[in-house]
Amino acid sequence: MPLSVHYPNGHSIHMNPNNLTTEMKGNTLSIYLQTDLRNEPVLVEMEIVRK
């Protein structure tokens, strides 16, 4: 997954760590954790910018 994800609705998302899968539907951002991370605490830093 790239460091920067640009969505057609005008949002740009920069995430750390950058290996998480995301999906944006309307105003809802879903972050999908890898199977080996589901029972561990995960700190996700993100910056969402509207163009």
PDB file of N, CA, C, O and CB in Angstrom:
ATOM      1  N   MET A   1       0.845  -1.180   0.000  1.00  0.00           N
ATOM      2  CA  MET A   1       0.000   0.000   0.000  1.00  0.00           C
ATOM      3  C   MET A   1       0.886   1.237   0.000  1.00  0.00           C
ATOM      4  O   MET A   1       1.874   1.289   0.732  1.00  0.00           O
ATOM      5  CB  MET A   1      -0.959   0.001   1.219  1.00  0.00           C
ATOM      6  N   PRO A   2       0.552   2.219  -0.798  1.00  0.00           N
ATOM      7  CA  PRO A   2       1.384   3.420  -0.839  1.00  0.00           C
ATOM      8  C   PRO A   2       1.272   4.239   0.438  1.00  0.00           C
ATOM      9  O   PRO A   2       0.311   4.095   1.194  1.00  0.00           O
ATOM     10  CB  PRO A   2       1.003   4.277  -2.030  1.00  0.00           C
ATOM     11  N   LEU A   3       2.254   5.097   0.675  1.00  0.00           N
ATOM     12  CA  LEU A   3       2.228   5.974   1.848  1.00  0.00           C
ATOM     13  C   LEU A   3       1.055   6.932   1.794  1.00  0.00           C
ATOM     14  O   LEU A   3       0.504   7.301   2.831  1.00  0.00           O
ATOM     15  CB  LEU A   3       3.530   6.756   1.958  1.00  0.00           C
ATOM     16  N   SER A   4       0.670   7.335   0.602  1.00  0.00           N
ATOM     17  CA  SER A   4      -0.391   8.318   0.437  1.00  0.00           C
ATOM     18  C   SER A   4      -1.491   7.715  -0.422  1.00  0.00           C
ATOM     19  O   SER A   4      -1.215   7.159  -1.485  1.00  0.00           O
ATOM     20  CB  SER A   4       0.151   9.627  -0.194  1.00  0.00           C
ATOM     21  N   VAL A   5      -2.720   7.820   0.024  1.00  0.00           N
ATOM     22  CA  VAL A   5      -3.864   7.303  -0.724  1.00  0.00           C
ATOM     23  C   VAL A   5      -4.766   8.476  -1.058  1.00  0.00           C
ATOM     24  O   VAL A   5      -5.158   9.235  -0.171  1.00  0.00           O
ATOM     25  CB  VAL A   5      -4.638   6.204   0.085  1.00  0.00           C
ATOM     26  N   HIS A   6      -5.097   8.630  -2.338  1.00  0.00           N
ATOM     27  CA  HIS A   6      -5.954   9.729  -2.765  1.00  0.00           C
ATOM     28  C   HIS A   6      -7.300   9.159  -3.205  1.00  0.00           C
ATOM     29  O   HIS A   6      -7.359   8.314  -4.099  1.00  0.00           O
ATOM     30  CB  HIS A   6      -5.289  10.548  -3.917  1.00  0.00           C
ATOM     31  N   TYR A   7      -8.359   9.614  -2.587  1.00  0.00           N
ATOM     32  CA  TYR A   7      -9.693   9.121  -2.887  1.00  0.00           C
ATOM     33  C   TYR A   7     -10.404  10.088  -3.824  1.00  0.00           C
ATOM     34  O   TYR A   7     -10.145  11.291  -3.780  1.00  0.00           O
ATOM     35  CB  TYR A   7     -10.504   8.921  -1.595  1.00  0.00           C
ATOM     36  N   PRO A   8     -11.296   9.583  -4.672  1.00  0.00           N
ATOM     37  CA  PRO A   8     -11.963  10.438  -5.659  1.00  0.00           C
ATOM     38  C   PRO A   8     -12.873  11.490  -5.042  1.00  0.00           C
ATOM     39  O   PRO A   8     -13.231  12.453  -5.721  1.00  0.00           O
ATOM     40  CB  PRO A   8     -12.762   9.592  -6.599  1.00  0.00           C
ATOM     41  N   ASN A   9     -13.262  11.338  -3.775  1.00  0.00           N
ATOM     42  CA  ASN A   9     -14.151  12.323  -3.157  1.00  0.00           C
ATOM     43  C   ASN A   9     -13.385  13.511  -2.587  1.00  0.00           C
ATOM     44  O   ASN A   9     -13.958  14.325  -1.863  1.00  0.00           O
ATOM     45  CB  ASN A   9     -14.970  11.670  -2.060  1.00  0.00           C
ATOM     46  N   GLY A  10     -12.090  13.619  -2.907  1.00  0.00           N
ATOM     47  CA  GLY A  10     -11.339  14.803  -2.521  1.00  0.00           C
ATOM     48  C   GLY A  10     -10.560  14.680  -1.239  1.00  0.00           C
ATOM     49  O   GLY A  10     -10.087  15.694  -0.725  1.00  0.00           O
ATOM     50  N   HIS A  11     -10.400  13.476  -0.689  1.00  0.00           N
ATOM     51  CA  HIS A  11      -9.622  13.287   0.531  1.00  0.00           C
ATOM     52  C   HIS A  11      -8.276  12.656   0.200  1.00  0.00           C
ATOM     53  O   HIS A  11      -8.169  11.825  -0.702  1.00  0.00           O
ATOM     54  CB  HIS A  11     -10.393  12.415   1.543  1.00  0.00           C
ATOM     55  N   SER A  12      -7.268  13.059   0.932  1.00  0.00           N
ATOM     56  CA  SER A  12      -5.948  12.448   0.846  1.00  0.00           C
ATOM     57  C   SER A  12      -5.609  11.934   2.233  1.00  0.00           C
ATOM     58  O   SER A  12      -5.714  12.674   3.212  1.00  0.00           O
ATOM     59  CB  SER A  12      -4.863  13.464   0.322  1.00  0.00           C
ATOM     60  N   ILE A  13      -5.201  10.667   2.330  1.00  0.00           N
ATOM     61  CA  ILE A  13      -4.919  10.057   3.628  1.00  0.00           C
ATOM     62  C   ILE A  13      -3.475   9.577   3.654  1.00  0.00           C
ATOM     63  O   ILE A  13      -3.032   8.852   2.763  1.00  0.00           O
ATOM     64  CB  ILE A  13      -5.892   8.882   3.916  1.00  0.00           C
ATOM     65  N   HIS A  14      -2.749   9.989   4.684  1.00  0.00           N
ATOM     66  CA  HIS A  14      -1.384   9.536   4.899  1.00  0.00           C
ATOM     67  C   HIS A  14      -1.387   8.742   6.195  1.00  0.00           C
ATOM     68  O   HIS A  14      -1.788   9.259   7.237  1.00  0.00           O
ATOM     69  CB  HIS A  14      -0.364  10.740   4.953  1.00  0.00           C
ATOM     70  N   MET A  15      -0.942   7.485   6.140  1.00  0.00           N
ATOM     71  CA  MET A  15      -1.017   6.611   7.313  1.00  0.00           C
ATOM     72  C   MET A  15       0.345   6.086   7.719  1.00  0.00           C
ATOM     73  O   MET A  15       1.226   5.876   6.885  1.00  0.00           O
ATOM     74  CB  MET A  15      -1.947   5.450   7.042  1.00  0.00           C
ATOM     75  N   ASN A  16       0.500   5.878   9.010  1.00  0.00           N
ATOM     76  CA  ASN A  16       1.679   5.226   9.572  1.00  0.00           C
ATOM     77  C   ASN A  16       1.190   4.248  10.631  1.00  0.00           C
ATOM     78  O   ASN A  16       0.598   4.714  11.604  1.00  0.00           O
ATOM     79  CB  ASN A  16       2.696   6.272  10.177  1.00  0.00           C
ATOM     80  N   PRO A  17       1.381   2.943  10.533  1.00  0.00           N
ATOM     81  CA  PRO A  17       2.145   2.260   9.482  1.00  0.00           C
ATOM     82  C   PRO A  17       1.392   2.252   8.161  1.00  0.00           C
ATOM     83  O   PRO A  17       0.168   2.379   8.131  1.00  0.00           O
ATOM     84  CB  PRO A  17       2.464   0.828   9.904  1.00  0.00           C
ATOM     85  N   ASN A  18       2.117   2.104   7.091  1.00  0.00           N
ATOM     86  CA  ASN A  18       1.514   2.216   5.763  1.00  0.00           C
ATOM     87  C   ASN A  18       1.137   0.865   5.167  1.00  0.00           C
ATOM     88  O   ASN A  18       0.818   0.794   3.980  1.00  0.00           O
ATOM     89  CB  ASN A  18       2.460   2.929   4.831  1.00  0.00           C
ATOM     90  N   ASN A  19       1.164  -0.210   5.955  1.00  0.00           N
ATOM     91  CA  ASN A  19       0.837  -1.532   5.408  1.00  0.00           C
ATOM     92  C   ASN A  19      -0.567  -1.989   5.789  1.00  0.00           C
ATOM     93  O   ASN A  19      -0.874  -3.178   5.693  1.00  0.00           O
ATOM     94  CB  ASN A  19       1.849  -2.555   5.886  1.00  0.00           C
ATOM     95  N   LEU A  20      -1.420  -1.068   6.219  1.00  0.00           N
ATOM     96  CA  LEU A  20      -2.800  -1.409   6.565  1.00  0.00           C
ATOM     97  C   LEU A  20      -3.712  -1.129   5.378  1.00  0.00           C
ATOM     98  O   LEU A  20      -3.506  -0.169   4.636  1.00  0.00           O
ATOM     99  CB  LEU A  20      -3.269  -0.617   7.810  1.00  0.00           C
ATOM    100  N   THR A  21      -4.719  -1.975   5.208  1.00  0.00           N
ATOM    101  CA  THR A  21      -5.678  -1.802   4.124  1.00  0.00           C
ATOM    102  C   THR A  21      -6.790  -0.874   4.587  1.00  0.00           C
ATOM    103  O   THR A  21      -7.319  -1.033   5.687  1.00  0.00           O
ATOM    104  CB  THR A  21      -6.255  -3.167   3.667  1.00  0.00           C
ATOM    105  N   THR A  22      -7.143   0.091   3.755  1.00  0.00           N
ATOM    106  CA  THR A  22      -8.215   1.028   4.097  1.00  0.00           C
ATOM    107  C   THR A  22      -9.273   1.033   3.005  1.00  0.00           C
ATOM    108  O   THR A  22      -9.023   0.661   1.858  1.00  0.00           O
ATOM    109  CB  THR A  22      -7.654   2.452   4.307  1.00  0.00           C
ATOM    110  N   GLU A  23     -10.456   1.466   3.399  1.00  0.00           N
ATOM    111  CA  GLU A  23     -11.556   1.628   2.452  1.00  0.00           C
ATOM    112  C   GLU A  23     -12.367   2.834   2.900  1.00  0.00           C
ATOM    113  O   GLU A  23     -12.718   2.944   4.075  1.00  0.00           O
ATOM    114  CB  GLU A  23     -12.451   0.333   2.368  1.00  0.00           C
ATOM    115  N   MET A  24     -12.665   3.735   1.979  1.00  0.00           N
ATOM    116  CA  MET A  24     -13.425   4.939   2.295  1.00  0.00           C
ATOM    117  C   MET A  24     -14.775   4.855   1.601  1.00  0.00           C
ATOM    118  O   MET A  24     -14.847   4.747   0.377  1.00  0.00           O
ATOM    119  CB  MET A  24     -12.655   6.223   1.864  1.00  0.00           C
ATOM    120  N   LYS A  25     -15.858   4.906   2.396  1.00  0.00           N
ATOM    121  CA  LYS A  25     -17.215   4.941   1.849  1.00  0.00           C
ATOM    122  C   LYS A  25     -17.924   6.119   2.477  1.00  0.00           C
ATOM    123  O   LYS A  25     -18.212   6.109   3.674  1.00  0.00           O
ATOM    124  CB  LYS A  25     -17.991   3.601   2.114  1.00  0.00           C
ATOM    125  N   GLY A  26     -18.209   7.133   1.681  1.00  0.00           N
ATOM    126  CA  GLY A  26     -18.829   8.335   2.226  1.00  0.00           C
ATOM    127  C   GLY A  26     -17.914   8.983   3.246  1.00  0.00           C
ATOM    128  O   GLY A  26     -16.770   9.316   2.937  1.00  0.00           O
ATOM    129  N   ASN A  27     -18.415   9.164   4.466  1.00  0.00           N
ATOM    130  CA  ASN A  27     -17.615   9.751   5.539  1.00  0.00           C
ATOM    131  C   ASN A  27     -16.997   8.700   6.448  1.00  0.00           C
ATOM    132  O   ASN A  27     -16.433   9.043   7.488  1.00  0.00           O
ATOM    133  CB  ASN A  27     -18.463  10.689   6.357  1.00  0.00           C
ATOM    134  N   THR A  28     -17.092   7.416   6.074  1.00  0.00           N
ATOM    135  CA  THR A  28     -16.595   6.339   6.924  1.00  0.00           C
ATOM    136  C   THR A  28     -15.289   5.784   6.372  1.00  0.00           C
ATOM    137  O   THR A  28     -15.224   5.343   5.225  1.00  0.00           O
ATOM    138  CB  THR A  28     -17.640   5.220   7.047  1.00  0.00           C
ATOM    139  N   LEU A  29     -14.254   5.811   7.202  1.00  0.00           N
ATOM    140  CA  LEU A  29     -12.967   5.223   6.840  1.00  0.00           C
ATOM    141  C   LEU A  29     -12.819   3.919   7.602  1.00  0.00           C
ATOM    142  O   LEU A  29     -12.808   3.918   8.833  1.00  0.00           O
ATOM    143  CB  LEU A  29     -11.780   6.197   7.149  1.00  0.00           C
ATOM    144  N   SER A  30     -12.706   2.810   6.884  1.00  0.00           N
ATOM    145  CA  SER A  30     -12.503   1.503   7.507  1.00  0.00           C
ATOM    146  C   SER A  30     -11.029   1.139   7.396  1.00  0.00           C
ATOM    147  O   SER A  30     -10.424   1.278   6.333  1.00  0.00           O
ATOM    148  CB  SER A  30     -13.401   0.409   6.842  1.00  0.00           C
ATOM    149  N   ILE A  31     -10.455   0.669   8.506  1.00  0.00           N
ATOM    150  CA  ILE A  31      -9.071   0.209   8.531  1.00  0.00           C
ATOM    151  C   ILE A  31      -9.092  -1.274   8.864  1.00  0.00           C
ATOM    152  O   ILE A  31      -9.637  -1.675   9.892  1.00  0.00           O
ATOM    153  CB  ILE A  31      -8.206   1.018   9.566  1.00  0.00           C
ATOM    154  N   TYR A  32      -8.506  -2.081   8.006  1.00  0.00           N
ATOM    155  CA  TYR A  32      -8.503  -3.524   8.188  1.00  0.00           C
ATOM    156  C   TYR A  32      -7.137  -3.954   8.702  1.00  0.00           C
ATOM    157  O   TYR A  32      -6.117  -3.738   8.047  1.00  0.00           O
ATOM    158  CB  TYR A  32      -8.854  -4.257   6.865  1.00  0.00           C
ATOM    159  N   LEU A  33      -7.130  -4.565   9.884  1.00  0.00           N
ATOM    160  CA  LEU A  33      -5.880  -5.034  10.476  1.00  0.00           C
ATOM    161  C   LEU A  33      -5.521  -6.408   9.928  1.00  0.00           C
ATOM    162  O   LEU A  33      -6.399  -7.215   9.621  1.00  0.00           O
ATOM    163  CB  LEU A  33      -5.988  -5.080  12.011  1.00  0.00           C
ATOM    164  N   GLN A  34      -4.239  -6.662   9.810  1.00  0.00           N
ATOM    165  CA  GLN A  34      -3.780  -7.976   9.398  1.00  0.00           C
ATOM    166  C   GLN A  34      -4.120  -8.981  10.493  1.00  0.00           C
ATOM    167  O   GLN A  34      -4.234  -8.616  11.663  1.00  0.00           O
ATOM    168  CB  GLN A  34      -2.255  -7.968   9.102  1.00  0.00           C
ATOM    169  N   THR A  35      -4.281 -10.232  10.114  1.00  0.00           N
ATOM    170  CA  THR A  35      -4.680 -11.267  11.067  1.00  0.00           C
ATOM    171  C   THR A  35      -3.750 -11.341  12.267  1.00  0.00           C
ATOM    172  O   THR A  35      -4.212 -11.524  13.393  1.00  0.00           O
ATOM    173  CB  THR A  35      -4.727 -12.610  10.382  1.00  0.00           C
ATOM    174  N   ASP A  36      -2.448 -11.203  12.046  1.00  0.00           N
ATOM    175  CA  ASP A  36      -1.505 -11.320  13.161  1.00  0.00           C
ATOM    176  C   ASP A  36      -1.511 -10.105  14.080  1.00  0.00           C
ATOM    177  O   ASP A  36      -0.866 -10.133  15.128  1.00  0.00           O
ATOM    178  CB  ASP A  36      -0.116 -11.534  12.630  1.00  0.00           C
ATOM    179  N   LEU A  37      -2.221  -9.040  13.716  1.00  0.00           N
ATOM    180  CA  LEU A  37      -2.286  -7.836  14.553  1.00  0.00           C
ATOM    181  C   LEU A  37      -3.592  -7.729  15.330  1.00  0.00           C
ATOM    182  O   LEU A  37      -3.727  -6.823  16.152  1.00  0.00           O
ATOM    183  CB  LEU A  37      -2.110  -6.603  13.696  1.00  0.00           C
ATOM    184  N   ARG A  38      -4.538  -8.598  15.110  1.00  0.00           N
ATOM    185  CA  ARG A  38      -5.876  -8.419  15.668  1.00  0.00           C
ATOM    186  C   ARG A  38      -5.923  -8.555  17.179  1.00  0.00           C
ATOM    187  O   ARG A  38      -6.841  -8.022  17.803  1.00  0.00           O
ATOM    188  CB  ARG A  38      -6.813  -9.407  15.057  1.00  0.00           C
ATOM    189  N   ASN A  39      -4.978  -9.241  17.790  1.00  0.00           N
ATOM    190  CA  ASN A  39      -4.981  -9.383  19.242  1.00  0.00           C
ATOM    191  C   ASN A  39      -3.884  -8.558  19.897  1.00  0.00           C
ATOM    192  O   ASN A  39      -3.554  -8.775  21.063  1.00  0.00           O
ATOM    193  CB  ASN A  39      -4.824 -10.840  19.624  1.00  0.00           C
ATOM    194  N   GLU A  40      -3.320  -7.619  19.158  1.00  0.00           N
ATOM    195  CA  GLU A  40      -2.251  -6.773  19.665  1.00  0.00           C
ATOM    196  C   GLU A  40      -2.687  -5.314  19.599  1.00  0.00           C
ATOM    197  O   GLU A  40      -3.443  -4.934  18.705  1.00  0.00           O
ATOM    198  CB  GLU A  40      -0.945  -6.995  18.863  1.00  0.00           C
ATOM    199  N   PRO A  41      -2.217  -4.487  20.541  1.00  0.00           N
ATOM    200  CA  PRO A  41      -2.493  -3.051  20.428  1.00  0.00           C
ATOM    201  C   PRO A  41      -1.789  -2.482  19.197  1.00  0.00           C
ATOM    202  O   PRO A  41      -0.631  -2.802  18.931  1.00  0.00           O
ATOM    203  CB  PRO A  41      -2.038  -2.298  21.711  1.00  0.00           C
ATOM    204  N   VAL A  42      -2.491  -1.646  18.460  1.00  0.00           N
ATOM    205  CA  VAL A  42      -1.923  -1.046  17.254  1.00  0.00           C
ATOM    206  C   VAL A  42      -2.148   0.458  17.319  1.00  0.00           C
ATOM    207  O   VAL A  42      -3.276   0.917  17.499  1.00  0.00           O
ATOM    208  CB  VAL A  42      -2.558  -1.654  15.958  1.00  0.00           C
ATOM    209  N   LEU A  43      -1.077   1.217  17.173  1.00  0.00           N
ATOM    210  CA  LEU A  43      -1.185   2.674  17.101  1.00  0.00           C
ATOM    211  C   LEU A  43      -1.147   3.062  15.631  1.00  0.00           C
ATOM    212  O   LEU A  43      -0.175   2.780  14.930  1.00  0.00           O
ATOM    213  CB  LEU A  43      -0.035   3.387  17.911  1.00  0.00           C
ATOM    214  N   VAL A  44      -2.204   3.707  15.173  1.00  0.00           N
ATOM    215  CA  VAL A  44      -2.276   4.154  13.785  1.00  0.00           C
ATOM    216  C   VAL A  44      -2.310   5.669  13.788  1.00  0.00           C
ATOM    217  O   VAL A  44      -3.211   6.276  14.367  1.00  0.00           O
ATOM    218  CB  VAL A  44      -3.525   3.561  13.049  1.00  0.00           C
ATOM    219  N   GLU A  45      -1.340   6.271  13.149  1.00  0.00           N
ATOM    220  CA  GLU A  45      -1.319   7.721  13.002  1.00  0.00           C
ATOM    221  C   GLU A  45      -1.773   8.043  11.590  1.00  0.00           C
ATOM    222  O   GLU A  45      -1.278   7.460  10.626  1.00  0.00           O
ATOM    223  CB  GLU A  45       0.104   8.313  13.295  1.00  0.00           C
ATOM    224  N   MET A  46      -2.714   8.971  11.465  1.00  0.00           N
ATOM    225  CA  MET A  46      -3.171   9.326  10.132  1.00  0.00           C
ATOM    226  C   MET A  46      -3.455  10.810  10.041  1.00  0.00           C
ATOM    227  O   MET A  46      -3.809  11.471  11.018  1.00  0.00           O
ATOM    228  CB  MET A  46      -4.410   8.529   9.759  1.00  0.00           C
ATOM    229  N   GLU A  47      -3.289  11.296   8.845  1.00  0.00           N
ATOM    230  CA  GLU A  47      -3.617  12.676   8.532  1.00  0.00           C
ATOM    231  C   GLU A  47      -4.575  12.632   7.359  1.00  0.00           C
ATOM    232  O   GLU A  47      -4.241  12.106   6.298  1.00  0.00           O
ATOM    233  CB  GLU A  47      -2.334  13.533   8.208  1.00  0.00           C
ATOM    234  N   ILE A  48      -5.766  13.183   7.546  1.00  0.00           N
ATOM    235  CA  ILE A  48      -6.764  13.222   6.480  1.00  0.00           C
ATOM    236  C   ILE A  48      -6.907  14.670   6.036  1.00  0.00           C
ATOM    237  O   ILE A  48      -7.221  15.548   6.840  1.00  0.00           O
ATOM    238  CB  ILE A  48      -8.143  12.630   6.955  1.00  0.00           C
ATOM    239  N   VAL A  49      -6.677  14.910   4.766  1.00  0.00           N
ATOM    240  CA  VAL A  49      -6.703  16.265   4.231  1.00  0.00           C
ATOM    241  C   VAL A  49      -7.746  16.324   3.130  1.00  0.00           C
ATOM    242  O   VAL A  49      -7.750  15.493   2.222  1.00  0.00           O
ATOM    243  CB  VAL A  49      -5.303  16.695   3.701  1.00  0.00           C
ATOM    244  N   ARG A  50      -8.621  17.298   3.210  1.00  0.00           N
ATOM    245  CA  ARG A  50      -9.584  17.513   2.128  1.00  0.00           C
ATOM    246  C   ARG A  50      -8.990  18.524   1.165  1.00  0.00           C
ATOM    247  O   ARG A  50      -8.566  19.610   1.559  1.00  0.00           O
ATOM    248  CB  ARG A  50     -10.969  18.004   2.675  1.00  0.00           C
ATOM    249  N   LYS A  51      -8.968  18.150  -0.087  1.00  0.00           N
ATOM    250  CA  LYS A  51      -8.363  19.016  -1.108  1.00  0.00           C
ATOM    251  C   LYS A  51      -9.224  20.229  -1.378  1.00  0.00           C
ATOM    252  O   LYS A  51      -8.869  21.066  -2.208  1.00  0.00           O
ATOM    253  CB  LYS A  51      -8.140  18.244  -2.405  1.00  0.00           C
TER     254      LYS A  51
END
